[in-house]
Amino acid sequence: MIFVIAFILFAVLHSLLASRSFKKRVISAYPVMRFYYRFLYNLVALFTFAIVWFAAPVSTAEIYTVPSPLSYVMHLVQIGALTGLYYSVKVAGTGNFTGLNQLRHASQDKHPSYDLDEPKDEGFVVQGPFRYVRHPLYVFSMIVLILHPYMTIKWLLLTILAGAYFIIGSKFEEQRLIDRFGEKYNEYKKDVPAFIPGSVIES
């Protein structure tokens, strides 16, 4: 139960810090934070998740273990999903995603036009896995979690909680994207499903 509560608190904090309204307050009060916010946000996310994973007590009792050679196949699919995850981040813009581009702008005293904590680009572009699903990072992450051949209570809880958070969090993320890109994102949303390629498109 403590693990579940800790994960929920992590998810709430993560969503709060990612919200445009919170970013606006911070960057309006401290304009220089547009260069540092994304990098610090990622550090906080990693640190708080590490606390949840390593410090929150939860049973690690085994539920099942998939024997070889099927376990090897599952690991291969996981590696493929991790590759897809990396490629999705690369398509989204690794530098902006990690905040390293913003740090470089600060160190070089560059001042390109920003949308809160991200440099403005030429517009909303759909490439790579984003042509097939709107949230490939979540999809690939779930594949890695679900296809873990050694399933414990702790890993199962993480998989369930992460899946729920991805579904709920995607709604908030899409609202942020609509606020930023407007009708372009709405049109994209009509053409591309959220999680399952080829599934019924949301209206």
C-alpha positions as CSV (number, residue, x, y, z in Angstrom):
1,M,0.0,0.0,0.0
2,I,2.8,2.4,0.8
3,F,4.4,1.7,-2.6
4,V,1.0,2.5,-4.3
5,I,0.6,5.8,-2.4
6,A,4.2,6.8,-3.1
7,F,3.8,6.2,-6.8
8,I,0.5,8.2,-6.8
9,L,2.3,11.1,-5.1
10,F,5.1,10.8,-7.6
11,A,2.6,10.9,-10.5
12,V,0.7,13.9,-9.0
13,L,4.0,15.8,-8.6
14,H,5.2,14.9,-12.0
15,S,2.0,16.1,-13.6
16,L,1.9,19.3,-11.6
17,L,5.5,20.2,-12.6
18,A,4.7,19.4,-16.3
19,S,1.6,21.6,-16.3
20,R,1.7,24.8,-18.4
21,S,0.1,26.8,-15.6
22,F,2.8,25.9,-13.1
23,K,5.6,26.5,-15.6
24,K,4.1,29.9,-16.4
25,R,4.1,30.9,-12.8
26,V,7.7,29.8,-12.3
27,I,9.1,31.3,-15.6
28,S,7.1,34.5,-15.2
29,A,8.6,35.0,-11.7
30,Y,12.1,33.9,-12.8
31,P,12.5,34.3,-16.6
32,V,15.9,32.7,-16.6
33,M,14.3,29.4,-15.5
34,R,13.2,28.8,-19.1
35,F,16.7,27.6,-19.7
36,Y,16.8,25.3,-16.7
37,Y,13.3,24.2,-16.0
38,R,13.2,21.2,-18.3
39,F,16.6,19.8,-17.1
40,L,15.6,20.3,-13.5
41,Y,12.2,18.7,-14.2
42,N,13.9,15.6,-15.5
43,L,16.3,15.4,-12.6
44,V,13.4,15.7,-10.1
45,A,11.4,13.0,-12.0
46,L,14.4,10.6,-11.9
47,F,15.1,11.4,-8.2
48,T,11.6,11.0,-7.0
49,F,11.0,7.8,-9.0
50,A,14.2,6.4,-7.5
51,I,12.8,7.1,-4.0
52,V,9.6,5.3,-4.9
53,W,11.3,2.3,-6.4
54,F,14.1,1.8,-3.9
55,A,12.7,3.2,-0.7
56,A,9.0,2.5,-0.7
57,P,8.4,-0.9,1.0
58,V,6.6,-3.5,-1.2
59,S,6.7,-7.3,-1.6
60,T,9.2,-8.7,-4.1
61,A,7.7,-12.2,-4.0
62,E,7.8,-14.0,-7.3
63,I,4.5,-14.5,-9.2
64,Y,6.0,-16.3,-12.2
65,T,9.1,-16.8,-14.2
66,V,9.0,-17.5,-17.9
67,P,11.4,-20.3,-18.9
68,S,13.8,-20.1,-21.8
69,P,13.7,-20.0,-24.8
70,L,10.5,-17.9,-24.5
71,S,12.2,-15.6,-22.0
72,Y,14.9,-14.8,-24.6
73,V,12.2,-13.9,-27.1
74,M,10.6,-11.6,-24.5
75,H,13.9,-9.9,-23.8
76,L,14.4,-9.4,-27.6
77,V,11.1,-7.7,-27.8
78,Q,12.0,-5.6,-24.8
79,I,15.2,-4.5,-26.5
80,G,13.2,-3.6,-29.6
81,A,10.8,-1.6,-27.4
82,L,13.8,0.2,-25.8
83,T,15.1,1.0,-29.3
84,G,11.7,2.4,-30.2
85,L,11.7,4.4,-27.1
86,Y,15.1,5.9,-27.9
87,Y,14.0,6.6,-31.5
88,S,10.8,8.3,-30.3
89,V,12.8,10.6,-28.0
90,K,15.2,11.3,-30.8
91,V,12.3,12.2,-33.2
92,A,10.7,14.4,-30.5
93,G,14.1,16.2,-30.1
94,T,16.5,14.7,-27.7
95,G,18.1,18.0,-26.8
96,N,14.9,19.8,-26.0
97,F,13.4,16.7,-24.3
98,T,16.3,16.4,-21.9
99,G,16.8,20.1,-21.5
100,L,20.4,20.0,-22.7
101,N,19.6,22.4,-25.6
102,Q,18.2,24.9,-23.1
103,L,21.3,24.6,-21.0
104,R,23.5,25.2,-24.0
105,H,21.5,28.4,-24.8
106,A,22.1,29.6,-21.3
107,S,25.8,28.8,-21.4
108,Q,26.3,30.5,-24.8
109,D,24.1,33.4,-23.8
110,K,21.7,32.7,-26.7
111,H,18.1,33.9,-26.6
112,P,16.0,32.2,-29.2
113,S,12.2,32.5,-28.9
114,Y,10.8,30.2,-26.3
115,D,7.4,28.6,-25.5
116,L,7.8,28.4,-21.7
117,D,10.7,25.9,-21.2
118,E,11.1,24.8,-24.9
119,P,12.6,26.6,-27.8
120,K,9.9,27.3,-30.4
121,D,10.3,25.2,-33.5
122,E,8.8,25.7,-37.0
123,G,5.6,24.0,-36.1
124,F,4.0,20.7,-35.2
125,V,5.8,17.9,-37.1
126,V,4.8,14.2,-37.1
127,Q,7.6,11.7,-37.8
128,G,8.7,8.2,-36.9
129,P,6.5,6.3,-34.4
130,F,4.4,9.5,-33.9
131,R,2.8,8.8,-37.3
132,Y,1.2,5.6,-35.9
133,V,0.4,6.5,-32.3
134,R,0.2,9.7,-30.4
135,H,2.1,8.4,-27.4
136,P,4.8,6.0,-28.5
137,L,6.9,6.6,-25.4
138,Y,4.1,5.2,-23.3
139,V,3.5,2.3,-25.6
140,F,7.1,1.2,-25.7
141,S,7.5,1.7,-22.0
142,M,4.5,-0.6,-21.4
143,I,5.9,-3.3,-23.7
144,V,9.1,-3.3,-21.6
145,L,7.1,-3.6,-18.4
146,I,4.6,-6.2,-19.5
147,L,7.1,-8.5,-21.2
148,H,9.4,-8.8,-18.2
149,P,9.9,-12.6,-17.9
150,Y,10.5,-12.5,-14.1
151,M,7.3,-11.1,-12.6
152,T,7.2,-10.1,-9.0
153,I,4.5,-8.3,-7.0
154,K,6.6,-5.2,-7.1
155,W,7.0,-5.3,-10.9
156,L,3.3,-6.1,-11.4
157,L,2.2,-3.1,-9.2
158,L,4.6,-0.9,-11.2
159,T,3.2,-2.1,-14.5
160,I,-0.4,-1.5,-13.4
161,L,0.3,1.9,-11.9
162,A,2.4,3.0,-14.8
163,G,-0.3,1.9,-17.3
164,A,-3.0,3.8,-15.3
165,Y,-0.8,6.9,-15.1
166,F,0.0,6.8,-18.9
167,I,-3.7,6.7,-19.7
168,I,-4.6,9.5,-17.3
169,G,-1.4,11.5,-17.9
170,S,-1.9,11.4,-21.7
171,K,-5.1,13.4,-21.3
172,F,-3.3,16.2,-19.5
173,E,-0.4,16.0,-22.0
174,E,-2.7,16.3,-24.9
175,Q,-4.4,19.3,-23.4
176,R,-1.0,21.0,-23.1
177,L,-0.2,20.2,-26.7
178,I,-3.6,21.6,-27.8
179,D,-2.8,24.8,-25.8
180,R,0.5,25.0,-27.6
181,F,-0.3,23.9,-31.2
182,G,-4.0,24.5,-31.4
183,E,-5.9,23.1,-34.4
184,K,-2.8,21.4,-35.7
185,Y,-2.8,19.0,-32.8
186,N,-6.6,18.5,-33.0
187,E,-6.3,17.4,-36.6
188,Y,-3.4,15.1,-35.7
189,K,-5.6,13.7,-32.9
190,K,-8.3,12.9,-35.4
191,D,-6.0,11.0,-37.7
192,V,-3.7,9.1,-35.3
193,P,-4.8,6.8,-32.4
194,A,-3.5,7.3,-28.9
195,F,-1.9,3.9,-28.1
196,I,-2.8,1.1,-30.6
197,P,-1.9,1.5,-34.3
198,G,-4.9,1.1,-36.5
199,S,-7.4,1.3,-33.7
200,V,-10.5,3.5,-33.8
201,I,-9.6,7.2,-33.7
202,E,-11.0,9.3,-30.9
203,S,-13.3,12.1,-31.9
